[in-house]
């Protein structure tokens, strides 16, 4: 295996690993449309 092939494999592995991590984070965040960080952040609260 040449150095070029090895580096390409490493880069592809890192990209796949990042894609898996993003998928896991999105799946575990759930949320259901609610904002957990700012629960009172809505257009209705601006109108008060």
N, CA, C and O atoms as a Maestro MAE file, in Angstrom:
{
 s_m_m2io_version
 :::
 2.0.0
}

f_m_ct {
 s_m_title
 :::
 protein
 m_atom[192] {
  # First column is atom index #
  i_m_mmod_type
  r_m_x_coord
  r_m_y_coord
  r_m_z_coord
  i_m_residue_number
  s_m_chain_name
  s_m_pdb_residue_name
  s_m_pdb_atom_name
  i_m_atomic_number
  :::
  1 25 0.846 -1.173 0.000 1 A "UNK " " N  " 7
  2 3 0.000 0.000 0.000 1 A "UNK " " CA " 6
  3 2 0.892 1.237 0.000 1 A "UNK " " C  " 6
  4 15 1.775 1.384 0.845 1 A "UNK " " O  " 8
  5 25 0.647 2.111 -0.951 2 A "UNK " " N  " 7
  6 3 1.472 3.313 -1.048 2 A "UNK " " CA " 6
  7 2 1.023 4.341 -0.010 2 A "UNK " " C  " 6
  8 15 -0.047 4.223 0.587 2 A "UNK " " O  " 8
  9 25 1.850 5.329 0.184 3 A "UNK " " N  " 7
  10 3 1.531 6.389 1.145 3 A "UNK " " CA " 6
  11 2 0.277 7.149 0.716 3 A "UNK " " C  " 6
  12 15 -0.539 7.544 1.549 3 A "UNK " " O  " 8
  13 25 0.135 7.348 -0.600 4 A "UNK " " N  " 7
  14 3 -1.043 8.072 -1.101 4 A "UNK " " CA " 6
  15 2 -2.329 7.311 -0.772 4 A "UNK " " C  " 6
  16 15 -3.304 7.905 -0.312 4 A "UNK " " O  " 8
  17 25 -2.327 6.008 -1.006 5 A "UNK " " N  " 7
  18 3 -3.501 5.177 -0.726 5 A "UNK " " CA " 6
  19 2 -3.817 5.169 0.766 5 A "UNK " " C  " 6
  20 15 -4.981 5.209 1.162 5 A "UNK " " O  " 8
  21 25 -2.787 5.118 1.577 6 A "UNK " " N  " 7
  22 3 -2.977 5.123 3.024 6 A "UNK " " CA " 6
  23 2 -3.614 6.434 3.487 6 A "UNK " " C  " 6
  24 15 -4.540 6.411 4.298 6 A "UNK " " O  " 8
  25 25 -3.137 7.575 2.989 7 A "UNK " " N  " 7
  26 3 -3.694 8.875 3.373 7 A "UNK " " CA " 6
  27 2 -5.136 9.023 2.897 7 A "UNK " " C  " 6
  28 15 -5.976 9.564 3.616 7 A "UNK " " O  " 8
  29 25 -5.424 8.548 1.694 8 A "UNK " " N  " 7
  30 3 -6.802 8.605 1.191 8 A "UNK " " CA " 6
  31 2 -7.708 7.757 2.089 8 A "UNK " " C  " 6
  32 15 -8.824 8.166 2.410 8 A "UNK " " O  " 8
  33 25 -7.236 6.600 2.484 9 A "UNK " " N  " 7
  34 3 -8.007 5.746 3.389 9 A "UNK " " CA " 6
  35 2 -8.243 6.401 4.738 9 A "UNK " " C  " 6
  36 15 -9.336 6.309 5.296 9 A "UNK " " O  " 8
  37 25 -7.219 7.063 5.261 10 A "UNK " " N  " 7
  38 3 -7.357 7.761 6.544 10 A "UNK " " CA " 6
  39 2 -8.380 8.878 6.438 10 A "UNK " " C  " 6
  40 15 -9.225 9.029 7.320 10 A "UNK " " O  " 8
  41 25 -8.314 9.657 5.374 11 A "UNK " " N  " 7
  42 3 -9.249 10.772 5.191 11 A "UNK " " CA " 6
  43 2 -10.677 10.254 5.041 11 A "UNK " " C  " 6
  44 15 -11.600 10.809 5.636 11 A "UNK " " O  " 8
  45 25 -10.863 9.209 4.260 12 A "UNK " " N  " 7
  46 3 -12.202 8.633 4.089 12 A "UNK " " CA " 6
  47 2 -12.710 8.076 5.419 12 A "UNK " " C  " 6
  48 15 -13.888 8.224 5.746 12 A "UNK " " O  " 8
  49 25 -11.840 7.448 6.169 13 A "UNK " " N  " 7
  50 3 -12.229 6.932 7.483 13 A "UNK " " CA " 6
  51 2 -12.657 8.037 8.430 13 A "UNK " " C  " 6
  52 15 -13.624 7.876 9.173 13 A "UNK " " O  " 8
  53 25 -11.948 9.155 8.412 14 A "UNK " " N  " 7
  54 3 -12.322 10.280 9.262 14 A "UNK " " CA " 6
  55 2 -13.662 10.879 8.839 14 A "UNK " " C  " 6
  56 15 -14.480 11.235 9.686 14 A "UNK " " O  " 8
  57 25 -13.884 10.989 7.536 15 A "UNK " " N  " 7
  58 3 -15.160 11.516 7.060 15 A "UNK " " CA " 6
  59 2 -16.319 10.606 7.446 15 A "UNK " " C  " 6
  60 15 -17.374 11.082 7.865 15 A "UNK " " O  " 8
  61 25 -16.127 9.308 7.307 16 A "UNK " " N  " 7
  62 3 -17.179 8.361 7.687 16 A "UNK " " CA " 6
  63 2 -17.424 8.422 9.191 16 A "UNK " " C  " 6
  64 15 -18.569 8.389 9.640 16 A "UNK " " O  " 8
  65 25 -16.357 8.511 9.960 17 A "UNK " " N  " 7
  66 3 -16.493 8.626 11.413 17 A "UNK " " CA " 6
  67 2 -17.256 9.876 11.819 17 A "UNK " " C  " 6
  68 15 -18.087 9.834 12.726 17 A "UNK " " O  " 8
  69 25 -16.977 10.990 11.150 18 A "UNK " " N  " 7
  70 3 -17.698 12.229 11.445 18 A "UNK " " CA " 6
  71 2 -19.168 12.112 11.067 18 A "UNK " " C  " 6
  72 15 -20.032 12.600 11.796 18 A "UNK " " O  " 8
  73 25 -19.464 11.477 9.947 19 A "UNK " " N  " 7
  74 3 -20.858 11.302 9.532 19 A "UNK " " CA " 6
  75 2 -21.613 10.435 10.545 19 A "UNK " " C  " 6
  76 15 -22.767 10.721 10.863 19 A "UNK " " O  " 8
  77 25 -20.976 9.393 11.046 20 A "UNK " " N  " 7
  78 3 -21.607 8.546 12.055 20 A "UNK " " CA " 6
  79 2 -21.845 9.333 13.344 20 A "UNK " " C  " 6
  80 15 -22.903 9.211 13.961 20 A "UNK " " O  " 8
  81 25 -20.863 10.138 13.747 21 A "UNK " " N  " 7
  82 3 -21.015 10.939 14.963 21 A "UNK " " CA " 6
  83 2 -22.164 11.944 14.818 21 A "UNK " " C  " 6
  84 15 -22.937 12.134 15.756 21 A "UNK " " O  " 8
  85 25 -22.280 12.578 13.666 22 A "UNK " " N  " 7
  86 3 -23.374 13.524 13.437 22 A "UNK " " CA " 6
  87 2 -24.710 12.799 13.499 22 A "UNK " " C  " 6
  88 15 -25.658 13.305 14.099 22 A "UNK " " O  " 8
  89 25 -24.800 11.640 12.897 23 A "UNK " " N  " 7
  90 3 -26.047 10.874 12.918 23 A "UNK " " CA " 6
  91 2 -26.426 10.486 14.344 23 A "UNK " " C  " 6
  92 15 -27.598 10.552 14.715 23 A "UNK " " O  " 8
  93 25 -25.453 10.088 15.134 24 A "UNK " " N  " 7
  94 3 -25.724 9.731 16.532 24 A "UNK " " CA " 6
  95 2 -26.186 10.951 17.315 24 A "UNK " " C  " 6
  96 15 -27.137 10.859 18.092 24 A "UNK " " O  " 8
  97 25 -25.532 12.090 17.128 25 A "UNK " " N  " 7
  98 3 -25.929 13.301 17.849 25 A "UNK " " CA " 6
  99 2 -27.326 13.758 17.469 25 A "UNK " " C  " 6
  100 15 -28.098 14.176 18.332 25 A "UNK " " O  " 8
  101 25 -27.660 13.685 16.192 26 A "UNK " " N  " 7
  102 3 -29.002 14.072 15.753 26 A "UNK " " CA " 6
  103 2 -30.040 13.118 16.331 26 A "UNK " " C  " 6
  104 15 -31.099 13.552 16.786 26 A "UNK " " O  " 8
  105 25 -29.743 11.823 16.315 27 A "UNK " " N  " 7
  106 3 -30.692 10.829 16.826 27 A "UNK " " CA " 6
  107 2 -30.913 10.981 18.327 27 A "UNK " " C  " 6
  108 15 -32.039 10.829 18.801 27 A "UNK " " O  " 8
  109 25 -29.861 11.276 19.077 28 A "UNK " " N  " 7
  110 3 -30.000 11.383 20.527 28 A "UNK " " CA " 6
  111 2 -30.567 12.725 20.963 28 A "UNK " " C  " 6
  112 15 -31.087 12.836 22.073 28 A "UNK " " O  " 8
  113 25 -30.480 13.745 20.119 29 A "UNK " " N  " 7
  114 3 -31.003 15.054 20.512 29 A "UNK " " CA " 6
  115 2 -32.523 15.054 20.531 29 A "UNK " " C  " 6
  116 15 -33.134 15.778 21.317 29 A "UNK " " O  " 8
  117 25 -33.146 14.238 19.662 30 A "UNK " " N  " 7
  118 3 -34.609 14.103 19.670 30 A "UNK " " CA " 6
  119 2 -35.276 15.459 19.585 30 A "UNK " " C  " 6
  120 15 -35.319 16.074 18.520 30 A "UNK " " O  " 8
  121 25 -35.796 15.924 20.708 31 A "UNK " " N  " 7
  122 3 -36.362 17.263 20.785 31 A "UNK " " CA " 6
  123 2 -37.848 17.308 20.513 31 A "UNK " " C  " 6
  124 15 -38.590 17.899 21.299 31 A "UNK " " O  " 8
  125 25 -38.303 16.719 19.455 32 A "UNK " " N  " 7
  126 3 -39.712 16.766 19.128 32 A "UNK " " CA " 6
  127 2 -40.191 18.166 18.785 32 A "UNK " " C  " 6
  128 15 -41.372 18.469 18.958 32 A "UNK " " O  " 8
  129 25 -39.311 19.020 18.306 33 A "UNK " " N  " 7
  130 3 -39.700 20.375 17.923 33 A "UNK " " CA " 6
  131 2 -39.600 21.382 19.047 33 A "UNK " " C  " 6
  132 15 -39.792 22.576 18.820 33 A "UNK " " O  " 8
  133 25 -39.307 20.934 20.245 34 A "UNK " " N  " 7
  134 3 -39.195 21.853 21.378 34 A "UNK " " CA " 6
  135 2 -37.750 22.304 21.537 34 A "UNK " " C  " 6
  136 15 -36.817 21.549 21.265 34 A "UNK " " O  " 8
  137 25 -37.580 23.534 21.978 35 A "UNK " " N  " 7
  138 3 -36.249 24.048 22.251 35 A "UNK " " CA " 6
  139 2 -35.931 23.808 23.716 35 A "UNK " " C  " 6
  140 15 -36.611 24.335 24.596 35 A "UNK " " O  " 8
  141 25 -34.915 23.024 23.978 36 A "UNK " " N  " 7
  142 3 -34.543 22.757 25.363 36 A "UNK " " CA " 6
  143 2 -33.641 23.851 25.916 36 A "UNK " " C  " 6
  144 15 -33.603 24.070 27.127 36 A "UNK " " O  " 8
  145 25 -32.922 24.533 25.049 37 A "UNK " " N  " 7
  146 3 -32.003 25.563 25.518 37 A "UNK " " CA " 6
  147 2 -32.770 26.806 25.926 37 A "UNK " " C  " 6
  148 15 -32.520 27.373 26.989 37 A "UNK " " O  " 8
  149 25 -33.713 27.237 25.079 38 A "UNK " " N  " 7
  150 3 -34.516 28.422 25.346 38 A "UNK " " CA " 6
  151 2 -35.999 28.047 25.275 38 A "UNK " " C  " 6
  152 15 -36.641 28.254 24.245 38 A "UNK " " O  " 8
  153 25 -36.538 27.503 26.354 39 A "UNK " " N  " 7
  154 3 -37.914 27.019 26.282 39 A "UNK " " CA " 6
  155 2 -38.944 28.119 26.050 39 A "UNK " " C  " 6
  156 15 -40.013 27.834 25.511 39 A "UNK " " O  " 8
  157 25 -38.670 29.353 26.432 40 A "UNK " " N  " 7
  158 3 -39.616 30.461 26.266 40 A "UNK " " CA " 6
  159 2 -39.364 31.244 24.989 40 A "UNK " " C  " 6
  160 15 -39.916 32.331 24.815 40 A "UNK " " O  " 8
  161 25 -38.554 30.723 24.107 41 A "UNK " " N  " 7
  162 3 -38.201 31.424 22.883 41 A "UNK " " CA " 6
  163 2 -39.211 31.091 21.803 41 A "UNK " " C  " 6
  164 15 -39.102 30.067 21.128 41 A "UNK " " O  " 8
  165 25 -40.193 31.964 21.646 42 A "UNK " " N  " 7
  166 3 -41.209 31.773 20.626 42 A "UNK " " CA " 6
  167 2 -41.718 33.136 20.173 42 A "UNK " " C  " 6
  168 15 -41.505 34.145 20.845 42 A "UNK " " O  " 8
  169 25 -42.382 33.156 19.043 43 A "UNK " " N  " 7
  170 3 -42.907 34.410 18.510 43 A "UNK " " CA " 6
  171 2 -43.960 34.973 19.439 43 A "UNK " " C  " 6
  172 15 -44.064 36.192 19.582 43 A "UNK " " O  " 8
  173 25 -44.749 34.111 20.078 44 A "UNK " " N  " 7
  174 3 -45.788 34.570 20.983 44 A "UNK " " CA " 6
  175 2 -45.201 35.345 22.167 44 A "UNK " " C  " 6
  176 15 -45.820 36.292 22.652 44 A "UNK " " O  " 8
  177 25 -44.017 34.954 22.633 45 A "UNK " " N  " 7
  178 3 -43.416 35.649 23.775 45 A "UNK " " CA " 6
  179 2 -42.933 37.036 23.377 45 A "UNK " " C  " 6
  180 15 -42.796 37.906 24.238 45 A "UNK " " O  " 8
  181 25 -42.667 37.266 22.073 46 A "UNK " " N  " 7
  182 3 -42.254 38.593 21.628 46 A "UNK " " CA " 6
  183 2 -43.425 39.567 21.655 46 A "UNK " " C  " 6
  184 15 -43.224 40.764 21.861 46 A "UNK " " O  " 8
  185 25 -44.624 39.082 21.453 47 A "UNK " " N  " 7
  186 3 -45.800 39.950 21.328 47 A "UNK " " CA " 6
  187 2 -46.286 40.487 22.679 47 A "UNK " " C  " 6
  188 15 -47.134 41.378 22.717 47 A "UNK " " O  " 8
  189 25 -45.766 39.964 23.770 48 A "UNK " " N  " 7
  190 3 -46.209 40.384 25.114 48 A "UNK " " CA " 6
  191 2 -45.710 41.755 25.464 48 A "UNK " " C  " 6
  192 15 -45.991 42.255 26.553 48 A "UNK " " O  " 8
  :::
 }
 m_bond[191] {
  # First column is bond index #
  i_m_from
  i_m_to
  i_m_order
  :::
  1 1 2 1
  2 2 3 1
  3 3 4 2
  4 3 5 1
  5 5 6 1
  6 6 7 1
  7 7 8 2
  8 7 9 1
  9 9 10 1
  10 10 11 1
  11 11 12 2
  12 11 13 1
  13 13 14 1
  14 14 15 1
  15 15 16 2
  16 15 17 1
  17 17 18 1
  18 18 19 1
  19 19 20 2
  20 19 21 1
  21 21 22 1
  22 22 23 1
  23 23 24 2
  24 23 25 1
  25 25 26 1
  26 26 27 1
  27 27 28 2
  28 27 29 1
  29 29 30 1
  30 30 31 1
  31 31 32 2
  32 31 33 1
  33 33 34 1
  34 34 35 1
  35 35 36 2
  36 35 37 1
  37 37 38 1
  38 38 39 1
  39 39 40 2
  40 39 41 1
  41 41 42 1
  42 42 43 1
  43 43 44 2
  44 43 45 1
  45 45 46 1
  46 46 47 1
  47 47 48 2
  48 47 49 1
  49 49 50 1
  50 50 51 1
  51 51 52 2
  52 51 53 1
  53 53 54 1
  54 54 55 1
  55 55 56 2
  56 55 57 1
  57 57 58 1
  58 58 59 1
  59 59 60 2
  60 59 61 1
  61 61 62 1
  62 62 63 1
  63 63 64 2
  64 63 65 1
  65 65 66 1
  66 66 67 1
  67 67 68 2
  68 67 69 1
  69 69 70 1
  70 70 71 1
  71 71 72 2
  72 71 73 1
  73 73 74 1
  74 74 75 1
  75 75 76 2
  76 75 77 1
  77 77 78 1
  78 78 79 1
  79 79 80 2
  80 79 81 1
  81 81 82 1
  82 82 83 1
  83 83 84 2
  84 83 85 1
  85 85 86 1
  86 86 87 1
  87 87 88 2
  88 87 89 1
  89 89 90 1
  90 90 91 1
  91 91 92 2
  92 91 93 1
  93 93 94 1
  94 94 95 1
  95 95 96 2
  96 95 97 1
  97 97 98 1
  98 98 99 1
  99 99 100 2
  100 99 101 1
  101 101 102 1
  102 102 103 1
  103 103 104 2
  104 103 105 1
  105 105 106 1
  106 106 107 1
  107 107 108 2
  108 107 109 1
  109 109 110 1
  110 110 111 1
  111 111 112 2
  112 111 113 1
  113 113 114 1
  114 114 115 1
  115 115 116 2
  116 115 117 1
  117 117 118 1
  118 118 119 1
  119 119 120 2
  120 119 121 1
  121 121 122 1
  122 122 123 1
  123 123 124 2
  124 123 125 1
  125 125 126 1
  126 126 127 1
  127 127 128 2
  128 127 129 1
  129 129 130 1
  130 130 131 1
  131 131 132 2
  132 131 133 1
  133 133 134 1
  134 134 135 1
  135 135 136 2
  136 135 137 1
  137 137 138 1
  138 138 139 1
  139 139 140 2
  140 139 141 1
  141 141 142 1
  142 142 143 1
  143 143 144 2
  144 143 145 1
  145 145 146 1
  146 146 147 1
  147 147 148 2
  148 147 149 1
  149 149 150 1
  150 150 151 1
  151 151 152 2
  152 151 153 1
  153 153 154 1
  154 154 155 1
  155 155 156 2
  156 155 157 1
  157 157 158 1
  158 158 159 1
  159 159 160 2
  160 159 161 1
  161 161 162 1
  162 162 163 1
  163 163 164 2
  164 163 165 1
  165 165 166 1
  166 166 167 1
  167 167 168 2
  168 167 169 1
  169 169 170 1
  170 170 171 1
  171 171 172 2
  172 171 173 1
  173 173 174 1
  174 174 175 1
  175 175 176 2
  176 175 177 1
  177 177 178 1
  178 178 179 1
  179 179 180 2
  180 179 181 1
  181 181 182 1
  182 182 183 1
  183 183 184 2
  184 183 185 1
  185 185 186 1
  186 186 187 1
  187 187 188 2
  188 187 189 1
  189 189 190 1
  190 190 191 1
  191 191 192 2
  :::
 }
}
